[in-house]
Amino acid sequence: MTTLFSPLRFGANTAPNRIFMAPLTRCRASAEHLPSALMAEHYAQRASAGLIIAEATMAIEGNSSFWKEPGIYSADQIAAWKLTTDAVHAAGGRIFLQIWHGGRACHPLLNNGLQPVAPSPIAITGDEVLTPAGKQAYVLPRELRDDELPGIVAGFRTAAENAAAAGFDGVEVHGANGYLLDEFLRDGANKRGGAYGGSMENRARLMFEVIDAVAGVLGSDRVGLRISPLNSYNSMKDSDPIGLAAWLAGRLNDFRLAYLHVMRGDFFGQQAGDVMTPVRANYKGVLIANMGYTPEEADAAIASGQVDAVAFGMAFLANPDLPARIGAGAALNKPNPATFYSPGPEGYTDYPAMAVA
C-alpha cells in the first residue's frame, strides 16, 4: 500500500506517512488534570504515526467531562506535557494537542459544583458520566450569554499559547462529538437566537472565532479542526447534517488550516449519509478522514483523492507500531475495552510491538 506510506505536507509540518493517530481519551492524567509520565511513554511508543493527535485536553479550568483528562491551562500542566512532546520528538514523531471545552458534557461533581454551560439549556439524555461518586446522569446546562463567549475564545487562545510552550507541533480544535463548539454548530443543541444561533453562519460563529484566535497565536498552518457532522454521541443531531458539512467545508477554506479532520459516521447509527464526498468537493485543503477505515480502504481513498490521510483510533490504541504492521501485512493486536479508561499501564503501554525477525 504505497499511497499510505507517501509523505504528506500539512500546513507547516510534513508527515512521513498518512497513517495518523486519532485523538483517544484514556483518562490517565491525575485528578488535578496533570498529564503523566505514563502518557509520555504511551505517545512515544506510537511516534511512527504520520501525526499523533493527542487526546481531548481542557483549554479552560473547570470544564472537566472525564474526571482524569489532562488540561493545558496551568504552568504545571505545560511542564508535564513537555515530557510527552520531548519523548515523541526524540522518537522521531510529530504531535498536535487537541484543545477542547466539554460544554454540557461537563458535570458539577467534576467541577467543584459548577453547572455546565451550553448554547441552550438542553441536557444530554440516555447516558451517564463517570464521577468520583460513580456514574451520574447529565444535568441541565446553563445557557451561555453572548457576553461570556469572548472569555471562552480567550481561553482557547491561551491554551494554544500553552501548547506551543509545551512543545507541541500544532493544535487541533475539537469541534466534534457533542462538546461545546459542536453544540453551537448543530441545530439539535443550539436553539438560541441572536448572533450565535439560527443560521449556519451564526451557529459556526464561535468555532470560527476560536480558530481565528488560535491561528493568531500559532499561525493557521499549525491548526487543525475536527468535526463530526453525523455523530449522535452526547445526544447530538442536526436537521441537515450533509448540508451543514458541505457548507462548513467551503467556509473553512478561508482559514487556510493545516487540515480538516472529519469523522464520517455515527457511533450509534442514528444518522446516516455520505459526508466525505461533499466535504471533499468543497474543501480544498488537506482532508483527514476517520471512523472504521481498514488499511486497504484508507489506501484506496487516498489513492483516489477522496482524502489525504486517515486517522486510526482503535487500531493505534492496541498497536503502537501500527504503520510497521500495516506495511508488513501483519496481524493486529485486538484492543481490550475493559482497560480503555482504567488507571495504570494495563491496556495502555503494554500492547506488544510486532516481533522483528
C-alpha positions in Angstrom: 0.0 0.0 0.0 2.4 2.6 -1.2 0.0 5.5 -1.0 -0.4 5.2 2.7 3.3 5.4 3.1 3.9 8.5 0.9 4.8 11.8 2.7 2.2 14.5 3.2 2.7 18.2 3.8 0.1 19.5 6.1 0.5 23.2 6.8 3.9 23.8 8.4 4.6 20.1 9.1 5.4 17.1 6.9 4.2 13.6 7.8 6.4 10.6 6.6 3.2 8.6 6.1 -0.6 9.1 6.0 -1.4 6.8 8.9 -2.4 9.3 11.6 -3.3 8.6 15.2 -6.8 9.8 16.1 -7.3 11.5 19.5 -8.3 8.9 22.1 -9.3 9.9 25.6 -7.8 7.4 28.0 -8.1 9.1 31.5 -4.5 8.5 32.5 -3.9 12.0 33.8 -4.0 12.9 37.5 -7.1 14.0 39.4 -5.6 17.5 39.1 -5.5 17.1 35.3 -1.7 16.8 35.0 -0.5 14.6 32.2 1.6 11.7 33.4 4.9 10.1 32.6 2.9 7.1 31.6 1.2 9.2 28.9 4.6 10.3 27.6 5.6 6.6 27.3 2.3 5.8 25.5 2.6 8.5 22.9 6.3 7.9 22.3 5.5 4.3 21.6 3.3 5.5 18.7 5.7 8.1 17.3 5.8 6.3 13.9 2.3 7.7 13.1 2.4 10.3 10.4 0.9 12.6 13.1 -0.2 11.9 16.6 -3.3 13.9 17.6 -3.3 13.8 21.4 -6.4 13.4 23.4 -9.1 16.0 24.3 -7.4 18.4 26.7 -9.1 21.1 28.8 -8.4 24.5 27.4 -10.1 26.2 30.3 -10.1 25.2 34.0 -13.4 24.0 35.4 -14.7 22.2 32.4 -14.0 18.5 33.1 -16.0 15.9 31.4 -14.0 12.7 32.0 -12.6 13.2 35.6 -9.0 12.4 34.8 -8.5 14.0 31.4 -5.5 16.4 31.0 -5.5 20.2 30.9 -3.3 22.8 29.3 -4.2 25.9 31.4 -1.5 25.9 34.1 2.3 26.1 34.3 2.4 22.7 35.9 0.5 21.2 33.0 2.8 22.8 30.5 5.8 21.3 32.2 4.1 17.9 32.5 3.1 17.9 28.8 6.7 18.7 27.8 7.6 15.1 29.0 5.3 13.9 26.2 6.4 16.2 23.4 10.1 15.6 24.2 9.6 11.9 24.2 7.7 11.9 20.9 10.2 14.2 19.2 13.1 12.1 20.4 11.4 9.1 18.8 11.1 11.0 15.5 7.4 11.8 15.8 5.1 14.8 15.3 2.3 15.6 17.8 -0.6 18.0 17.9 -2.7 18.7 21.0 -6.5 18.6 20.8 -7.8 21.6 22.7 -11.4 21.3 24.0 -14.3 22.6 26.1 -16.7 20.0 27.3 -19.8 22.2 27.3 -22.9 20.4 28.5 -21.0 17.1 28.8 -19.3 18.5 32.0 -20.8 17.7 35.4 -20.9 19.6 38.7 -19.2 16.7 40.6 -16.2 17.1 38.3 -16.0 20.9 38.6 -16.4 22.0 42.2 -20.2 22.2 41.9 -20.3 24.4 38.8 -23.2 24.0 36.5 -22.1 23.1 32.9 -22.7 25.6 30.1 -24.1 25.3 26.6 -25.6 27.3 23.8 -29.1 26.3 25.0 -30.4 24.8 28.2 -30.8 21.2 26.8 -29.3 18.3 28.7 -27.7 15.1 27.3 -30.1 12.2 27.8 -29.8 8.4 27.7 -26.3 8.3 29.1 -24.3 8.8 32.3 -20.9 10.4 33.2 -18.4 8.8 35.5 -17.6 10.9 38.6 -15.9 10.3 41.9 -19.4 9.4 43.2 -19.9 6.8 40.5 -22.0 7.2 37.3 -24.4 10.1 37.3 -27.0 11.5 34.9 -26.0 14.6 33.0 -27.5 17.8 34.3 -29.3 20.7 32.7 -26.7 23.2 31.4 -26.9 26.9 31.8 -27.3 28.9 28.6 -24.2 31.0 27.9 -24.8 34.7 27.4 -23.3 36.3 24.3 -21.0 38.5 26.5 -19.5 35.4 28.0 -18.3 34.0 24.7 -15.2 36.3 24.3 -13.9 34.7 27.5 -14.2 31.3 26.0 -12.4 32.4 22.9 -9.6 33.9 25.1 -9.3 30.6 26.9 -8.7 28.7 23.7 -6.1 31.4 22.7 -4.3 30.9 26.0 -4.5 27.1 25.5 -2.7 27.5 22.1 0.0 29.6 23.7 0.5 27.0 26.4 0.5 24.2 23.8 3.3 25.9 22.0 5.2 26.4 25.2 4.8 22.7 25.9 6.5 21.8 22.6 3.5 20.7 20.5 3.9 20.9 16.7 0.4 22.4 16.5 -3.2 22.0 17.9 -6.4 20.5 16.8 -9.5 22.5 17.7 -12.1 20.0 19.0 -15.3 20.8 17.1 -16.9 17.3 17.3 -18.8 14.8 19.3 -21.2 17.0 21.2 -18.8 19.2 23.1 -19.1 23.0 23.3 -18.1 24.1 19.8 -20.1 21.3 18.2 -23.1 22.1 20.4 -23.1 25.6 19.0 -22.7 24.3 15.4 -25.5 21.8 15.2 -29.1 22.9 15.5 -30.2 19.9 17.7 -28.3 21.5 20.6 -28.4 25.2 19.6 -31.8 26.7 19.9 -30.7 30.2 20.7 -31.4 33.4 18.8 -29.1 36.3 18.2 -25.6 36.3 16.6 -24.7 32.8 17.7 -27.9 31.0 16.8 -30.3 30.3 13.9 -28.4 30.2 10.5 -25.4 28.0 9.8 -23.2 31.1 9.7 -24.3 32.2 13.2 -24.1 28.7 14.7 -20.5 28.4 13.4 -19.5 31.8 14.6 -18.0 30.7 17.9 -16.0 28.0 16.2 -14.7 30.5 13.7 -13.7 32.9 16.4 -11.8 30.2 18.2 -10.0 29.2 15.1 -9.0 32.8 14.4 -7.8 33.3 17.9 -5.7 30.1 17.9 -4.3 30.8 14.4 -3.3 34.2 15.7 -1.0 32.5 18.1 0.4 29.6 16.1 -0.3 30.5 12.5 -3.2 28.8 10.7 -0.7 26.3 9.2 -0.3 24.7 12.7 -4.0 24.5 13.4 -6.4 21.6 12.6 -10.1 21.2 13.2 -12.1 18.1 13.9 -15.8 17.8 13.1 -18.4 15.0 13.3 -21.5 16.1 11.3 -23.3 12.7 11.6 -22.2 11.5 15.1 -25.1 11.3 17.6 -22.8 10.8 20.6 -23.8 13.1 23.5 -27.4 13.4 22.2 -26.3 15.3 19.1 -28.3 15.7 15.9 -28.7 18.2 13.1 -31.7 18.7 10.8 -29.4 18.8 7.7 -26.0 17.2 8.6 -24.9 16.7 4.9 -25.8 20.3 4.0 -24.0 21.6 7.1 -20.9 19.6 6.3 -20.8 20.8 2.7 -21.3 24.4 3.7 -18.8 24.3 6.6 -16.1 22.7 4.3 -16.4 25.5 1.9 -16.2 28.2 4.5 -13.2 26.6 6.1 -11.1 27.3 3.0 -10.9 30.9 4.2 -8.9 29.9 7.3 -6.1 28.0 5.4 -5.8 25.4 8.1 -3.2 22.7 8.4 -6.0 20.2 7.9 -9.7 19.4 8.4 -10.4 16.1 10.2 -13.8 14.6 9.6 -15.5 11.7 11.4 -17.5 10.2 8.6 -20.2 8.2 10.6 -22.3 7.9 13.7 -21.3 5.7 16.6 -24.9 4.8 17.2 -26.3 4.6 13.7 -29.0 7.2 14.2 -27.9 9.4 11.4 -26.5 8.1 8.1 -25.2 9.5 4.8 -22.1 10.3 2.9 -20.4 13.4 4.3 -17.0 12.8 2.8 -18.0 13.3 -0.8 -19.5 16.8 -0.3 -16.7 17.8 2.1 -14.1 16.8 -0.5 -16.0 18.6 -3.2 -16.0 21.9 -1.2 -12.8 21.7 0.9 -9.5 22.5 -0.9 -7.0 21.9 1.9 -5.6 18.7 3.5 -8.5 16.4 4.4 -8.2 13.7 7.1 -10.9 11.0 7.4 -11.7 8.9 10.5 -14.0 6.1 11.7 -13.8 2.5 10.7 -11.3 2.5 7.9 -9.4 -0.6 7.1 -5.8 -0.1 5.8 -7.0 -1.2 2.4 -9.9 1.2 2.3 -7.7 4.0 3.6 -5.1 3.4 0.9 -7.8 3.3 -1.8 -9.4 6.5 -0.5 -6.1 8.4 -0.6 -5.2 7.0 -4.0 -8.5 8.2 -5.4 -8.0 11.7 -4.0 -11.1 11.4 -1.7 -8.9 12.1 1.3 -5.3 12.9 2.0 -4.8 10.9 5.2 -6.7 8.6 7.5 -6.7 8.8 11.3 -6.9 5.4 13.0 -8.2 5.2 16.6 -8.8 1.6 17.9 -6.1 0.2 15.8 -3.5 2.6 17.2 -4.8 2.0 20.7 -3.8 -1.6 20.6 -0.9 -1.4 18.1 1.9 1.0 19.0 3.7 0.1 15.8 0.7 0.3 13.5 2.4 1.6 10.4 5.0 -1.2 10.5 2.3 -3.8 11.0 0.3 -2.4 8.0 3.4 -2.3 5.9 4.3 -5.9 6.7 0.7 -7.1 6.3 1.0 -8.4 9.9 -1.9 -9.3 12.2 -3.1 -6.6 14.6 -3.4 -6.8 18.3 -7.1 -6.6 19.5 -8.0 -3.8 21.9 -9.3 -4.6 25.4 -12.3 -2.4 26.1 -12.1 -3.2 29.8 -8.9 -1.2 30.1 -9.8 1.8 27.9 -10.3 4.2 30.9 -8.7 2.2 33.7 -5.7 3.6 35.6 -2.2 2.3 35.0 -0.2 0.7 32.2 -2.5 -2.3 31.5 -4.2 -1.8 28.1 -2.2 1.4 27.6 1.5 0.9 27.4 1.7 -2.9 27.5 0.4 -3.8 24.0 3.3 -5.6 22.3 5.1 -4.4 19.2 5.5 -6.7 16.2 8.3 -9.2 16.6 11.2 -8.3 14.4 12.8 -11.3 12.6 
